[in-house]
Amino acid sequence: MFIATANILSTIPSPLRDRMEVIEVPGYAPEEKLTIARTHLLPKQAALHGLPEDGAVEVTDEALAHVVARYTREAGVRGLERRLGAVCRAVAVRVAEDREKNGEDGEGRMAGLKCVIDVKDVEGILGVNAIHVTAGNIFQYVLICVFRKSICQENAETDKSMVTNNAITIIQ
């Protein structure tokens, strides 16, 4: 018996795939990703980046939900962990700057620092999500020509579209 794992089936050669029994394991639901992020990933990334564990740095639930919904697309949590790492790095810089400005108390803690990361902070750190595809706006981003080329060319003049070989590019 041979057991293999793959994230993408298309990269497995067809003759091999024909002889395999494929078992698809679904990914995490968004709620599960939020729980994993809050209980495991965020504390791990905070510790890796030297952030204080005394509650001085807090990421809101809305900000975590925003990261899950807008910045991660895979079924697992590897991308989510990378994004949270980027947020923690930016927060660590902010904490270090505040430490220089405000100083520390006698026990090495920052004097009066309370840092709350919200959705605007996340967008400032990770960038505004340029594309958010929903069922209502999918045709703004994707257009597949399923007709013959001659039909596409006839419609191209009326739809202000350009036809090149078998693809259509929308001109807005």
N, C-alpha and C positions, 0 to 999 in steps of 0.2 A: 504494500500500500504506500502511496505517495501523497502527501498533503502539501498543498501550496496555498499561498495567499496572494491576492492581487487587489489593487484599488481600481484598475481599469481592465475590463475583459478584452477590449479591442487590441491590446498589445500582445495577447496570447495568440500564437499561431493557430490557424484554423484546424489543421490536423490534430494538434494536441488538444485543443478545446473540444473537438468531437469525441475524444476518448475520456474526457473528464466528466465528473459529476459536479456541477456548479451549485454551490449552496450560497445564496446571497444573505448576508447578515445586514439588516438595516442599521442606519446610524442613529445617533442620539436625537431625541426630540428637543426643540428649543428650551423647554422647561428643564430637561435633564442637563443640557449644556449650562444653563444658568446655575443650577445647583452645583455642578462639578466646578464651574468657574469660581463660585463664591467659597466653596469649602476646600478645594484642593489647589486649583491653578493660581488664583490670586495670592493666597498666602505663600505659595512656593516662589512665584515671581517677585513678590515683595521682599522675601528673605534673600533671594539671589541678588537683588539690586540694592540691598542695604537699607531698606525702608524700615522705620520704627514699627514695632509690634504693639505699641501702647495705645493704639486707636487714633493716633494723630493723623493718619491718612485713611480716608474712607472713599470707596467708590460706590455711588448710588446704584440701586437696583435698575433704575431707568438707563443708566450709562452702560451697565453690563448687558442689559437686554438690547441696547442699541448696537453694541459690539457684536453680539451674537447674530442679530438680524441683518445688519448692514455690512459687516466686515468679514464674515466667515461664511463660506459656502459649502465646505466639505461635510461629510457625514460624521467625522470624528471630531476631536478637539485639539489636534496639533496646530491648526491655523489660529484657533482661539487662543491657545497658549502663547503663540508668537505675538499676536496683537496685544494681549495683556502684558507681555514683556515690554513691548514698545511703550505702552502707557506707563508702566512702572519706571522705565528709564527716564521718561520725561518728568515724572513726579519726583524721582530722585534728584534730578537737576534742580527742580523747584525747591525741594527741601534743603538742598545744599546752599542755594542762594539765600533762602530764609534764615538758615543757620548762621551764615556770615553776617546778615543784617541784624538779626535779633539776638544772636548769641545763644549760649546754652546755660541750663541751670547747673548746680554743683554735681549732679549725678549723670551728666552727659546727655540729658534730654533737652529738646528744644524748648525754649521758653515760650509758652503760650501758642504753639503752632497747632492749628487744626486745618487740615487740607482736605476738602471735599471735591471729588472729581465727579462732574456731571456730564450730560450729553454734549454740551458746548465744548467742554474741555476735551472730551474724546474726539470730537470733530476737529478741534484745533491740533491735537496730537497726531491723529491718524489721517487727517485730511477729510474734507467733506466728500461723502460718497458720491462720486460723479454719476454713476448709473444705478438706478434702483428700478429693476424690471418687475412689473406687476402684470396681471392679466389684462388690465386696462390699457397699458402703454407698451405692450410687447412689440407691436408693429411699428413703433417709432425706432426700434433698435434692430429688428430682424424682419427680413422679407425674403421669402423663398418663392422662387418662380416654379410653379408646378405645371405650367402650360407650355405649349410648344413655343418656340422662339418667335414665330411669326405673329402669334397672338400677343406676346409680350411687346413686340415692336409696335403693333397697332395701338396698344394701350399706352405705350411710352409717350406718345405725343400728347395725349389727353391728360395723363397723370403727372406730367413734368418729371418723368423718370428717364434715366439713361440706360440703354440696354447694351451690355458688353458680353459677348459670347452667350453664356447661359445664366448670367447673373443680372440682377437689377439693382441699381443704386438709386435711392430716393434723393432727389434734389429738393431741399426745403427752402 
